[in-house]
């Protein structure tokens, strides 16, 4: 392996590795790949991210989903979408978006629970979300044996967040919050994340 000398070489090596990853990669994994101390790599990552911001590049280096990855800047999303989606219709349907939202806020959750919340069968939609890598199996329900689903790191990456804890609270967007809170207490849950 090539010997590193100075932060400039570490930064260039990080750029080279980050150019070929297709999902966020952790600082410790990068440090191992470069045979450099973790604190040196973390400092170099922060320095590169700041440098790209300062220069106003068309891309940025972000810490997302427990790792680092290059992303195009949001202000250029229109151009990127036009290029990537030209002639394609790869958007999720309304049913898929609703199912994904239920899973994101209630995970881990089984299909029957998602179907009960949405009021429709979700089998095919869940298969679509699994095939797109947005959700995955997350064990089984100890009582029923049903497969439970949760969002993936790819889902977090696509949203640009580090964890589901960063999802916006639903409570402020729900009508009649006082009545719903009273109902939730009776049912042992609260409309929003979790339970």
C-alpha positions as CSV (number, residue, x, y, z in Angstrom):
1,X,0.0,0.0,0.0
2,X,1.1,3.5,-0.8
3,X,2.5,5.6,2.1
4,X,0.5,8.7,2.9
5,X,2.3,12.0,3.6
6,X,0.2,14.9,4.8
7,X,-3.5,15.7,4.8
8,X,-3.5,16.6,1.1
9,X,-2.7,13.0,0.2
10,X,-5.2,11.6,2.7
11,X,-7.8,13.9,1.2
12,X,-7.0,12.8,-2.3
13,X,-7.1,9.1,-1.3
14,X,-10.5,9.7,0.3
15,X,-11.8,11.3,-2.8
16,X,-10.6,8.4,-4.9
17,X,-12.4,5.8,-2.7
18,X,-15.5,7.9,-2.3
19,X,-15.9,8.2,-6.0
20,X,-16.4,4.5,-6.4
21,X,-18.8,3.7,-3.5
22,X,-22.5,3.2,-4.2
23,X,-23.6,3.7,-0.6
24,X,-22.3,5.7,2.4
25,X,-19.1,4.4,3.9
26,X,-18.1,4.8,7.5
27,X,-15.1,6.8,8.6
28,X,-13.7,3.7,10.4
29,X,-13.9,1.7,7.2
30,X,-12.2,4.5,5.3
31,X,-9.5,4.7,7.9
32,X,-8.9,1.0,7.6
33,X,-8.8,1.1,3.8
34,X,-6.3,4.0,3.9
35,X,-4.4,2.6,6.8
36,X,-4.7,5.9,8.6
37,X,-5.8,6.8,12.1
38,X,-9.5,7.4,12.5
39,X,-9.1,11.0,13.8
40,X,-7.0,11.9,10.7
41,X,-9.6,10.5,8.4
42,X,-12.5,12.2,10.2
43,X,-10.7,15.5,10.1
44,X,-9.9,15.1,6.4
45,X,-13.6,14.2,5.6
46,X,-14.8,17.4,7.5
47,X,-12.1,19.4,5.7
48,X,-13.1,18.1,2.3
49,X,-16.8,18.8,3.0
50,X,-16.1,22.4,4.0
51,X,-13.8,22.9,1.0
52,X,-16.5,21.8,-1.4
53,X,-19.0,24.0,0.3
54,X,-16.6,27.0,0.1
55,X,-15.9,26.4,-3.6
56,X,-19.6,26.1,-4.4
57,X,-19.1,22.8,-6.3
58,X,-21.9,21.0,-8.0
59,X,-21.5,18.2,-5.5
60,X,-21.1,17.9,-1.8
61,X,-19.7,15.4,0.7
62,X,-22.3,14.5,3.3
63,X,-22.4,12.3,6.4
64,X,-25.6,10.2,5.9
65,X,-26.9,6.9,7.2
66,X,-23.7,6.3,9.3
67,X,-21.3,7.0,6.5
68,X,-19.9,9.5,4.0
69,X,-20.8,9.8,0.3
70,X,-20.8,12.3,-2.5
71,X,-24.1,13.9,-3.5
72,X,-25.1,16.4,-6.1
73,X,-26.2,19.7,-4.6
74,X,-29.9,20.2,-4.0
75,X,-29.9,23.4,-6.1
76,X,-29.0,21.3,-9.2
77,X,-31.6,18.6,-8.6
78,X,-33.6,19.7,-11.6
79,X,-30.8,19.1,-13.9
80,X,-29.8,15.8,-12.4
81,X,-33.4,14.6,-12.4
82,X,-33.8,15.5,-16.0
83,X,-30.7,13.6,-17.0
84,X,-31.3,10.6,-14.8
85,X,-35.1,10.2,-15.4
86,X,-35.2,11.2,-19.0
87,X,-37.9,9.0,-20.4
88,X,-38.3,7.0,-17.2
89,X,-41.1,6.8,-14.8
90,X,-39.5,5.5,-11.7
91,X,-41.5,7.4,-9.1
92,X,-43.3,5.6,-6.4
93,X,-47.1,5.4,-6.6
94,X,-49.3,7.1,-4.0
95,X,-50.0,3.6,-2.5
96,X,-46.3,2.9,-2.2
97,X,-45.5,6.3,-0.6
98,X,-48.3,5.8,1.9
99,X,-47.1,2.2,2.8
100,X,-43.5,3.4,3.0
101,X,-44.6,6.2,5.4
102,X,-46.4,3.7,7.7
103,X,-43.4,1.4,7.8
104,X,-41.0,4.3,8.4
105,X,-43.0,5.6,11.4
106,X,-44.2,2.3,12.8
107,X,-41.1,0.0,12.2
108,X,-40.7,-2.8,12.7
109,X,-44.2,-3.6,11.5
110,X,-45.9,-6.5,9.8
111,X,-48.0,-6.3,6.6
112,X,-51.2,-6.9,8.4
113,X,-50.7,-3.9,10.6
114,X,-49.8,-1.7,7.6
115,X,-52.9,-3.0,5.8
116,X,-55.1,-2.2,8.8
117,X,-53.7,1.3,9.0
118,X,-54.1,1.9,5.3
119,X,-57.4,0.0,5.0
120,X,-56.2,-2.0,1.9
121,X,-54.1,-5.0,1.0
122,X,-50.4,-4.0,0.8
123,X,-48.8,-7.3,-0.3
124,X,-47.8,-6.1,-3.8
125,X,-46.7,-2.7,-2.6
126,X,-44.5,-4.2,0.1
127,X,-42.9,-6.5,-2.6
128,X,-42.2,-3.4,-4.7
129,X,-40.6,-1.5,-1.8
130,X,-38.4,-4.5,-0.9
131,X,-37.4,-4.8,-4.6
132,X,-36.4,-1.2,-4.7
133,X,-34.3,-1.6,-1.5
134,X,-36.3,0.9,0.5
135,X,-37.5,-1.7,3.1
136,X,-36.3,-5.0,4.3
137,X,-37.3,-7.9,6.5
138,X,-36.5,-7.1,10.2
139,X,-37.4,-10.3,12.0
140,X,-40.6,-11.9,12.9
141,X,-43.4,-11.0,15.3
142,X,-43.0,-13.3,18.4
143,X,-46.8,-13.7,18.8
144,X,-47.9,-14.3,15.2
145,X,-44.7,-15.3,13.4
146,X,-45.5,-12.6,10.8
147,X,-42.5,-11.1,9.0
148,X,-41.7,-7.6,10.2
149,X,-40.4,-4.8,7.9
150,X,-38.2,-1.8,8.5
151,X,-36.6,0.9,6.4
152,X,-33.1,0.4,5.0
153,X,-30.0,2.5,5.0
154,X,-30.8,3.2,1.3
155,X,-34.1,4.7,2.4
156,X,-32.2,7.0,4.9
157,X,-29.7,7.8,2.2
158,X,-32.4,8.8,-0.3
159,X,-34.0,11.1,2.3
160,X,-30.6,12.5,3.3
161,X,-31.0,11.7,7.0
162,X,-28.9,9.7,9.4
163,X,-31.6,7.8,11.2
164,X,-35.4,7.5,11.4
165,X,-35.2,9.7,14.5
166,X,-34.7,12.6,12.1
167,X,-38.1,12.0,10.4
168,X,-40.4,15.0,11.0
169,X,-42.9,14.6,13.8
170,X,-46.4,13.8,12.5
171,X,-48.3,15.3,15.5
172,X,-48.3,18.9,14.3
173,X,-49.8,17.9,11.0
174,X,-52.8,15.9,12.5
175,X,-56.2,17.6,12.9
176,X,-57.9,17.5,16.3
177,X,-54.7,16.7,18.2
178,X,-56.4,17.0,21.6
179,X,-59.0,14.4,20.7
180,X,-56.4,12.1,19.1
181,X,-54.2,12.3,22.2
182,X,-57.0,11.2,24.4
183,X,-57.8,8.3,22.1
184,X,-54.2,7.3,21.9
185,X,-54.0,7.1,25.7
186,X,-57.0,4.7,25.7
187,X,-55.4,2.5,22.9
188,X,-51.9,2.6,24.4
189,X,-50.2,4.6,21.6
190,X,-49.8,8.0,20.2
191,X,-50.3,9.0,16.5
192,X,-46.8,9.6,15.3
193,X,-43.6,7.6,15.6
194,X,-43.3,4.3,17.4
195,X,-46.0,2.3,19.1
